[in-house]
Amino acid sequence: MESVKTNNWEPKILAFLCNWCSYAGADLAGTSRIQYPPNIRVIRVPCSGRVNPLFVVKALQAGVDGVLVSGCHPGDCHYLTGNYVGRRKSATLKQFLEYLGVEEGRVQFSWVSAAEGVKFSQVVEEVTNSIRKLGPAKRLVKRSNEFGVQGSASKVT
Amino acid sequence: MVQQKIREKAKELLANKEVDLVIGFGEGSLPLRATPLFVRTPEEADRLIWNSFCDNNLATYIHKLSRFKLGIVAKGCDVRSIMALALEKRFQPDRIVLIGVPCQRMVDRRKVKKAVKGEILRAREEGDQLIVEGNDFSVSLKKNDFLYASCKACTHRNPIKANAVVGDQVDETPLTDPYAEAKEFEKMSAEERWNYFERESSRCIRCYACREACPMCYCAECFVDSSGPKWLEKGLAPSDLEFYHIVRAYHQTGRCTGCGACERACPMNIRLTYMTQKLNQEVKDLFDFEAGTDPETLPPMATYKVEDKQEFIK
């Protein structure tokens, strides 16, 4: 929030990356020295199917400007079907949030395999640019001066 | 008369010891209200009633009275909820005996109260008319103008499954589009939609009546009660209320039968069904599924298809 005032606001993006593909893809991007925007904060999850839609909504409440959920390509899931289940959650959650008026693009999804370091950097680039265009998240964000706040760990730094 | 047949059926079930208790509706303490009634002896069954104010979803008592064999007086939507619960294996099939009642659509007491000036002291039904009386007035209203939106949109008024059906089957053509509320809401811009949602949820006092009234909300520990992780703070911060309403509604994806019990239970008159209706519409469009209509098909969020749509994924 403070950075908005000084006009050099940078989006904060939370990325849920599955352990077996997307996280390894991010790792490959790193070891290959591929540059991508430093706006993402990564949370490693066992599988994209592990991402409870609650996590995504909670992240938006905690003040991130965007959320990326990334998993293995269909058919490549380490747990065989986890990403298919995750895909259904993603599809319904995305439509539902947009229906309630959360801007389209706040929550995005991708398939990135462990061999796709280049794709990972492109995805992060695309996501960061689109969220930068949307501007800072305002909807659903919990502000520290709101009634009822009791100093939880809900502030993202 | 339906009411008489319900009483007879309840008496029969209780006399034959087929069930421990029958859950139906009794006269409410206020006009325009009926209240859930728990009947344990054949004699008590004479207190059962049936009218256009029997708007609770009695399926919610299946969890709360899990030790008993239950007879349930169930409308079309209650039966759908019970079927959805059966699909989620929430009870032993032989524990529930359904007295199915084709539903005549329920009257929204709040709409009636708005239309009448002064305090309503008595109300009765005569055919398709509703006669409400107070100290110095007596008005006759057309019932169809005062129905719940969820009842107007209802496409399953006849019980899909029941051990016994009392009353005649009704024509199931809905009075409005089954997704009328969601379609109406979608006409607004994103900003208007968010403002509307924010305004509605800001009235929430977090009594969780919507959760308690819903038969599909049965988690042993609800996310709002969880203390580790603590998803939701205490208090009425607008963002917390929005978070609650989004997640509560989302948890109904592919499970909501659109009975409207959540909205009817809300003491703050917060609109809720426009959210769950959208989820029902999504589930219908994406996965061709309607909760509680098919005892075999798995709920959509418990399964997948390889060919599910994924254009939105990069």
Interface residues (C-beta under 8 A of the other chain):
Chain A: P53 L54 V57 K58 Q61 P74 G75 T81 Y84 V85 R87 R88 K89 S90 A91 T92 L93 K94 Q95 F96 L97 E98 Y99 L100 G101 V102 E103 E104 Q108 F109 S110 W111 V123 E126 V127 R139 L140 V141 K142 R143 E146 F147 G148 V149 Q150 S152 S154
Chain B: A182 F185 E186 A190 E191 E192 R193 W194 N195 Y196 F197 E198 F223 K230 W231 E233 K234 G235 L236 A237 P238 S239 D240 E242 F243 I246 V247 A249 Y250 T253 G254 M275 K278 L279 E282 V283 L286 F287 P300 M301 T303 Y304 K305 V306 D308 K309 Q310 F312 I313 K314
